[in-house]
Amino acid sequence: MNKWKVIAPLGLLAAAGAAAALILKEKDAPAASAPKDKKQAAPAEKQMKTGEYSFVSGFKDAKTVEAALDYDALRFSFDVIGEDFLCYSSDSHVAVITGEDFSMQMEYAPFYKDEDFSTLSAAAEKKYKDLARVSFNGVEGIRYREGDGICFCLAVDEYSYLLLTLLKAQGCDLTLEELAEGEDLAELLGTIRIKTKE
């Protein structure tokens, strides 16, 4: 009987010690033992390229202007074309950026006599109630709705500006305004660079 009185408490102490050790082990276990259903998404693959569009600005002291932007070639295409424009243009060539949800035409536009970017903006403000001031990578401009497209006019120099016309792709569920303010377009235009060469 005395033997059992000694062995039983020792057995209980051993069991309690094992349980305490198990609790401490679980407490100190690394977070990796958490459920594995929450997998981290792999970063989306990108293939960045630069699209360039150049034109001559001015007459007597004409300069070559180069406009460039970076785009993901897995999601967009960039082409400089001389026909089959997305929308009417009197230019000899335009740049076209095409993606799944939208396309955009980039072209040179000269100012009329005695016009500059501030007078163009003031006239557009009277004509378009939805006009908004925009800025991309330090290039100032304006944005407004014109028919089936949204136009971005970006300042270049005293003779011309860059006109970008955004058009929605067939089957796209977003509105044109949502596309104009969306991340994809902001990412494209956020890389725009305009350089002037003598």
PyMOL commands that set and color helices and strands:
alter all, ss='L'
color gray80, all
select helices_A, chain A and resi 2-28+31-33+117-127+176-180+183-189
alter helices_A, ss='H'
color red, helices_A
select strands_A, chain A and resi 48-57+63-72+77-81+94-98+102-110+132-136+139-146+149-155+160-168+193-197
alter strands_A, ss='S'
color yellow, strands_A
deselect
rebuild
show_as cartoon
